Amino acid sequence: MTIPNGISVVGYRTESDESSGNTLLYFQYSDGHESEPIIIPQGKAGTSIAGINASVDDEGNTVIEVVMSDGQKFSFKVPKGQKGETGNGIVSVTGKAGTGDQEGTYTLTFTYTNGDTSEVTFSLPTTSQWYQGEGEPGVIAGVKDGDYYFDTQGGVIYLRENGIWVAKITIPTETVTTYTVQFHWNDDEVITRNAQPVSSSTNTYSYTIEKGQCFATVGEPVPFAVKDGYVFQGWYTTKTPNVTNGTFTDLTPVSGDLNLYTYFVSAA
């Protein structure tokens, strides 16, 4: 399942296939469309989950594969969230076992960076039980090999194997990468921000910004420099700019830590 650039996941829905008993899972997109159905097989008497594998593909998406004891496999992909107005990342995932009429199901609730939530519910194999709690699993009465435990605090799914709990999946949460931009100047230069002088004993002004952002989008002014008898040309990543260097502006996306230096030309 591939999500086009600029399209975000806004929800999920499930439906039952009465002819096969399987559960169909659909991802809903921000442009009003939804994905092709992901088939989650119905549990069978004597059939259990033999293993769950998680990996990250080249695009940063999480791919979850469930292997049944009879050899059947099914998988689904949790897409990597996009930052900005065109996409939402997944902040956390919590799980809850169904009760009453919903017994035999398990519901995952996804929380996104914009505060929205959505749920996906799927059937569990009849020979496995799911438990949940905050933190690592402790002593649980009646637990047996093949049962699962969901750590709602750490986002980890455990499988009971040979009498012990083994961590199988750690659901990733969104991380924010930041970089530091440092502006350096000389003693004979005056630096201002919003027309206010910048004071520093080391002639350095630092600003921390999220990866991919530019100063204009976060509302941070790029400092201005003044030097008697010279005209300020901008900030550069080298002290000796040439035709192959580019000036740093408030529209320059930041993709790493930067050290910037003033560049002046004579006013004469």
VOPAGU-2260 file (C-alpha; in pm, 1 decimal, decimal comma):
REM VOPAGU-2260
SITE   aa  ch    i         X         Y         Z
SITE  MET   A    0       0,0       0,0       0,0
SITE  THR   A    1     155,2     330,9    -111,2
SITE  ILE   A    2      35,1     670,4      15,3
SITE  PRO   A    3     100,1     949,3    -241,8
SITE  ASN   A    4     298,1    1254,3    -131,2
SITE  GLY   A    5      67,8    1519,0      15,8
SITE  ILE   A    6    -197,3    1265,9     120,1
SITE  SER   A    7    -235,7    1170,7     486,9
SITE  VAL   A    8    -409,2     886,7     672,4
SITE  VAL   A    9    -716,3    1025,0     852,4
SITE  GLY   A   10    -886,2     707,9     972,3
SITE  TYR   A   11    -966,5     341,3     936,2
SITE  ARG   A   12   -1276,3     129,5     894,1
SITE  THR   A   13   -1339,2    -243,6     901,5
SITE  GLU   A   14   -1611,2    -470,4     769,4
SITE  SER   A   15   -1681,4    -841,8     788,0
SITE  ASP   A   16   -1680,0   -1067,3     483,1
SITE  GLU   A   17   -1975,5   -1295,4     562,9
SITE  SER   A   18   -1880,3   -1549,6     297,7
SITE  SER   A   19   -1531,9   -1615,4     440,4
SITE  GLY   A   20   -1557,3   -1482,1     796,6
SITE  ASN   A   21   -1248,5   -1267,9     739,8
SITE  THR   A   22   -1216,2    -906,0     851,7
SITE  LEU   A   23   -1143,5    -640,3     587,9
SITE  LEU   A   24    -936,4    -340,6     698,1
SITE  TYR   A   25    -937,1     -12,2     500,2
SITE  PHE   A   26    -718,7     297,8     545,6
SITE  GLN   A   27    -901,5     628,2     478,0
SITE  TYR   A   28    -711,9     915,7     313,4
SITE  SER   A   29    -740,4    1293,7     343,2
SITE  ASP   A   30    -847,1    1328,0     -23,4
SITE  GLY   A   31   -1164,2    1124,7      38,8
SITE  HIS   A   32   -1039,1     794,0    -101,4
SITE  GLU   A   33    -949,1     477,5      84,0
SITE  SER   A   34    -703,1     193,7      36,3
SITE  GLU   A   35    -763,0    -149,3    -108,9
SITE  PRO   A   36    -886,2    -389,6     162,6
SITE  ILE   A   37    -632,9    -564,2     384,8
SITE  ILE   A   38    -762,0    -913,1     467,4
SITE  ILE   A   39    -724,0   -1027,2     830,7
SITE  PRO   A   40    -812,4   -1399,4     842,1
SITE  GLN   A   41   -1070,4   -1527,6    1085,9
SITE  GLY   A   42    -928,5   -1735,1    1371,3
SITE  LYS   A   43    -987,2   -2108,3    1350,9
SITE  ALA   A   44   -1018,9   -2367,0    1625,9
SITE  GLY   A   45    -674,8   -2516,2    1671,5
SITE  THR   A   46    -508,6   -2232,2    1481,0
SITE  SER   A   47    -304,2   -1972,3    1663,9
SITE  ILE   A   48     -64,4   -1690,9    1586,3
SITE  ALA   A   49     282,2   -1841,1    1547,7
SITE  GLY   A   50     466,8   -1511,7    1529,9
SITE  ILE   A   51     451,9   -1141,1    1455,9
SITE  ASN   A   52     733,0    -968,8    1268,7
SITE  ALA   A   53     785,7    -594,8    1230,1
SITE  SER   A   54    1024,1    -415,0     996,6
SITE  VAL   A   55    1077,2     -68,3     851,2
SITE  ASP   A   56    1086,3     -29,9     472,5
SITE  ASP   A   57    1306,3     207,3     271,6
SITE  GLU   A   58    1048,5     486,7     302,3
SITE  GLY   A   59    1031,0     469,7     681,8
SITE  ASN   A   60     693,1     290,5     698,5
SITE  THR   A   61     639,6      13,2     955,3
SITE  VAL   A   62     539,4    -322,0     802,5
SITE  ILE   A   63     372,1    -571,8    1038,2
SITE  GLU   A   64     342,7    -939,0     933,6
SITE  VAL   A   65     133,3   -1191,8    1127,4
SITE  VAL   A   66     218,0   -1562,5    1075,5
SITE  MET   A   67     -45,9   -1823,8    1165,6
SITE  SER   A   68      37,3   -2173,0    1295,0
SITE  ASP   A   69    -107,0   -2328,8     976,9
SITE  GLY   A   70     138,6   -2133,6     759,5
SITE  GLN   A   71     -94,2   -1852,9     653,7
SITE  LYS   A   72      49,7   -1501,1     656,5
SITE  PHE   A   73    -101,0   -1156,1     638,0
SITE  SER   A   74      54,6    -814,4     676,1
SITE  PHE   A   75     -29,8    -447,5     687,9
SITE  LYS   A   76     168,0    -128,1     681,7
SITE  VAL   A   77     157,5     162,4     926,7
SITE  PRO   A   78     261,3     460,7     711,1
SITE  LYS   A   79     520,8     706,2     832,0
SITE  GLY   A   80     353,1    1038,3     917,1
SITE  GLN   A   81     435,5    1352,6     722,2
SITE  LYS   A   82     502,9    1681,3     897,3
SITE  GLY   A   83     326,7    2001,6     802,8
SITE  GLU   A   84     -20,5    2077,5     673,2
SITE  THR   A   85     -18,6    1791,6     421,0
SITE  GLY   A   86      24,4    1504,3     663,2
SITE  ASN   A   87     -15,8    1377,0    1017,0
SITE  GLY   A   88     218,8    1145,4    1203,2
SITE  ILE   A   89     119,1     869,6    1444,2
SITE  VAL   A   90     200,9     977,6    1800,8
SITE  SER   A   91      84,5     668,3    1990,7
SITE  VAL   A   92    -110,2     343,5    1960,8
SITE  THR   A   93    -311,7     187,0    2245,3
SITE  GLY   A   94    -493,3    -147,7    2251,3
SITE  LYS   A   95    -803,4    -286,0    2417,8
SITE  ALA   A   96    -950,5    -637,0    2418,8
SITE  GLY   A   97   -1319,1    -660,8    2332,2
SITE  THR   A   98   -1577,4    -761,9    2593,8
SITE  GLY   A   99   -1941,6    -877,6    2578,3
SITE  ASP   A  100   -2060,7    -885,2    2217,1
SITE  GLN   A  101   -1709,5    -780,8    2109,1
SITE  GLU   A  102   -1532,5   -1065,1    2288,7
SITE  GLY   A  103   -1273,2   -1228,8    2065,5
SITE  THR   A  104   -1168,2    -899,0    1905,9
SITE  TYR   A  105    -889,2    -652,1    1970,0
SITE  THR   A  106    -904,2    -277,2    1897,3
SITE  LEU   A  107    -603,8     -55,8    1827,1
SITE  THR   A  108    -656,0     320,0    1872,4
SITE  PHE   A  109    -424,2     548,5    1671,8
SITE  THR   A  110    -358,5     905,0    1793,5
SITE  TYR   A  111    -221,7    1155,6    1540,3
SITE  THR   A  112     -12,3    1469,5    1574,4
SITE  ASN   A  113    -316,0    1691,7    1505,8
SITE  GLY   A  114    -505,4    1539,5    1800,9
SITE  ASP   A  115    -741,9    1321,5    1596,0
SITE  THR   A  116    -788,0     952,5    1677,8
SITE  SER   A  117    -909,2     649,4    1484,6
SITE  GLU   A  118    -961,7     280,8    1561,1
SITE  VAL   A  119    -919,6     -51,9    1387,8
SITE  THR   A  120   -1075,6    -369,8    1529,9
SITE  PHE   A  121    -984,5    -720,3    1417,8
SITE  SER   A  122   -1074,6   -1075,9    1518,6
SITE  LEU   A  123    -836,3   -1281,9    1729,4
SITE  PRO   A  124    -758,0   -1651,0    1682,8
SITE  THR   A  125    -967,5   -1853,8    1922,8
SITE  THR   A  126    -668,6   -2028,6    2077,7
SITE  SER   A  127    -483,6   -1709,5    2183,1
SITE  GLN   A  128    -566,2   -1458,3    2455,2
SITE  TRP   A  129    -467,4   -1093,5    2467,0
SITE  TYR   A  130    -384,9    -904,1    2784,3
SITE  GLN   A  131    -282,2    -545,5    2842,4
SITE  GLY   A  132    -139,3    -318,8    3109,6
SITE  GLU   A  133     105,4     -37,7    3172,1
SITE  GLY   A  134     464,6    -159,1    3165,4
SITE  GLU   A  135     613,8    -505,6    3115,6
SITE  PRO   A  136     388,6    -809,1    3176,4
SITE  GLY   A  137     395,1    -956,3    3527,4
SITE  VAL   A  138     224,0   -1262,6    3672,3
SITE  ILE   A  139    -109,3   -1325,1    3495,9
SITE  ALA   A  140    -338,6   -1606,0    3609,6
SITE  GLY   A  141    -431,6   -1857,7    3339,7
SITE  VAL   A  142    -180,3   -1731,7    3083,6
SITE  LYS   A  143     -42,0   -1989,1    2837,7
SITE  ASP   A  144     204,2   -2009,9    2549,8
SITE  GLY   A  145      66,9   -1836,7    2241,9
SITE  ASP   A  146     -99,6   -1558,3    2442,2
SITE  TYR   A  147     -18,8   -1191,7    2382,6
SITE  TYR   A  148      30,3    -890,7    2607,0
SITE  PHE   A  149      13,8    -524,7    2501,4
SITE  ASP   A  150     214,1    -270,1    2702,9
SITE  THR   A  151       1,0      43,6    2661,9
SITE  GLN   A  152     271,9     261,2    2813,5
SITE  GLY   A  153     570,5     150,1    2609,6
SITE  GLY   A  154     382,3      42,5    2294,8
SITE  VAL   A  155     530,8    -310,2    2302,4
SITE  ILE   A  156     351,3    -634,5    2205,3
SITE  TYR   A  157     475,7    -950,0    2384,9
SITE  LEU   A  158     421,4   -1317,4    2293,1
SITE  ARG   A  159     423,4   -1593,2    2556,7
SITE  GLU   A  160     683,4   -1851,4    2448,4
SITE  ASN   A  161     811,4   -2144,9    2656,8
SITE  GLY   A  162     668,2   -1993,3    2971,8
SITE  ILE   A  163     818,2   -1644,3    2932,1
SITE  TRP   A  164     708,0   -1318,6    2769,8
SITE  VAL   A  165     908,9   -1224,9    2459,5
SITE  ALA   A  166     886,5    -873,5    2308,6
SITE  LYS   A  167     783,6    -903,5    1942,0
SITE  ILE   A  168     682,4    -555,6    1828,1
SITE  THR   A  169     771,9    -207,1    1944,4
SITE  ILE   A  170     533,5      39,7    1784,7
SITE  PRO   A  171     732,7     349,9    1688,0
SITE  THR   A  172     622,1     694,4    1799,0
SITE  GLU   A  173     691,3    1012,3    1612,0
SITE  THR   A  174    1028,0    1174,0    1683,1
SITE  VAL   A  175    1116,5    1532,6    1602,5
SITE  THR   A  176    1468,3    1605,6    1475,6
SITE  THR   A  177    1608,6    1950,2    1548,3
SITE  TYR   A  178    1922,6    2127,9    1429,8
SITE  THR   A  179    2120,1    2425,9    1556,4
SITE  VAL   A  180    2194,3    2723,6    1331,0
SITE  GLN   A  181    2478,2    2943,1    1460,7
SITE  PHE   A  182    2544,9    3293,9    1326,8
SITE  HIS   A  183    2904,7    3416,0    1376,8
SITE  TRP   A  184    3038,1    3770,3    1332,4
SITE  ASN   A  185    3352,8    3978,9    1391,9
SITE  ASP   A  186    3423,0    4240,1    1658,0
SITE  ASP   A  187    3382,8    4532,4    1414,7
SITE  GLU   A  188    3033,5    4421,1    1308,1
SITE  VAL   A  189    2694,7    4491,6    1471,7
SITE  ILE   A  190    2419,8    4227,7    1455,9
SITE  THR   A  191    2046,7    4301,1    1495,8
SITE  ARG   A  192    1722,9    4101,3    1509,0
SITE  ASN   A  193    1397,3    4290,9    1450,2
SITE  ALA   A  194    1607,4    4609,6    1464,7
SITE  GLN   A  195    1730,6    4517,5    1816,2
SITE  PRO   A  196    2106,1    4468,8    1878,0
SITE  VAL   A  197    2224,0    4113,9    1952,0
SITE  SER   A  198    2471,6    4096,6    2241,1
SITE  SER   A  199    2710,5    3802,3    2277,1
SITE  SER   A  200    3052,0    3769,5    2440,1
SITE  THR   A  201    3141,9    3506,2    2179,8
SITE  ASN   A  202    2997,9    3693,6    1878,4
SITE  THR   A  203    2761,1    3404,5    1819,7
SITE  TYR   A  204    2383,0    3380,5    1803,5
SITE  SER   A  205    2224,2    3029,6    1804,8
SITE  TYR   A  206    1875,5    2916,2    1709,7
SITE  THR   A  207    1728,7    2563,2    1724,7
SITE  ILE   A  208    1486,8    2467,3    1447,9
SITE  GLU   A  209    1307,7    2148,0    1338,2
SITE  LYS   A  210    1441,8    1949,5    1044,2
SITE  GLY   A  211    1310,5    2072,9     708,6
SITE  GLN   A  212    1177,5    2402,0     846,4
SITE  CYS   A  213    1296,1    2747,5     739,4
SITE  PHE   A  214    1310,9    3065,0     944,7
SITE  ALA   A  215    1018,7    3223,4     757,4
SITE  THR   A  216     779,2    2935,5     835,8
SITE  VAL   A  217     852,9    2947,2    1209,6
SITE  GLY   A  218     841,2    3328,5    1226,6
SITE  GLU   A  219    1205,5    3371,1    1327,0
SITE  PRO   A  220    1391,5    3666,9    1166,1
SITE  VAL   A  221    1735,5    3605,4    1018,0
SITE  PRO   A  222    1981,0    3846,3    1187,9
SITE  PHE   A  223    2106,0    4150,1     993,3
SITE  ALA   A  224    2466,7    4272,3    1004,0
SITE  VAL   A  225    2617,4    4621,0     980,2
SITE  LYS   A  226    2981,2    4724,9     932,1
SITE  ASP   A  227    3114,0    5077,3     876,1
SITE  GLY   A  228    3214,9    5136,9     513,7
SITE  TYR   A  229    3071,9    4804,4     391,9
SITE  VAL   A  230    2746,6    4662,4     253,6
SITE  PHE   A  231    2610,5    4341,8     407,0
SITE  GLN   A  232    2563,2    4065,2     145,7
SITE  GLY   A  233    2420,8    3792,3     369,7
SITE  TRP   A  234    2513,9    3482,2     567,5
SITE  TYR   A  235    2725,6    3200,9     420,4
SITE  THR   A  236    2851,8    2861,5     539,3
SITE  THR   A  237    3209,4    2969,5     465,3
SITE  LYS   A  238    3412,1    3276,4     555,9
SITE  THR   A  239    3530,4    3306,1     194,1
SITE  PRO   A  240    3219,4    3295,7     -33,3
SITE  ASN   A  241    3255,4    3242,7    -408,7
SITE  VAL   A  242    3027,3    3179,9    -706,3
SITE  THR   A  243    2964,4    2819,0    -597,4
SITE  ASN   A  244    2835,3    2918,3    -252,5
SITE  GLY   A  245    2475,2    3011,5    -178,4
SITE  THR   A  246    2355,4    3264,6      74,5
SITE  PHE   A  247    2141,3    3153,4     368,7
SITE  THR   A  248    1800,9    3328,9     383,1
SITE  ASP   A  249    1477,9    3299,9     578,9
SITE  LEU   A  250    1349,5    3066,5     302,9
SITE  THR   A  251    1637,6    2816,8     325,4
SITE  PRO   A  252    1521,1    2474,6     462,8
SITE  VAL   A  253    1746,3    2347,9     741,6
SITE  SER   A  254    1863,0    1987,0     700,4
SITE  GLY   A  255    2156,2    1982,1     942,1
SITE  ASP   A  256    2356,8    2182,4    1195,9
SITE  LEU   A  257    2488,9    2502,6    1036,7
SITE  ASN   A  258    2763,3    2753,9    1111,2
SITE  LEU   A  259    2706,3    3079,2     921,5
SITE  TYR   A  260    2937,4    3377,6     868,7
SITE  THR   A  261    2883,8    3738,3     759,3
SITE  TYR   A  262    2985,2    3853,3     413,2
SITE  PHE   A  263    3044,3    4220,5     328,7
SITE  VAL   A  264    3165,2    4413,0      21,5
SITE  SER   A  265    3321,8    4755,1      29,6
SITE  ALA   A  266    3080,4    5047,8      -9,2
SITE  ALA   A  267    3344,5    5247,8    -199,2
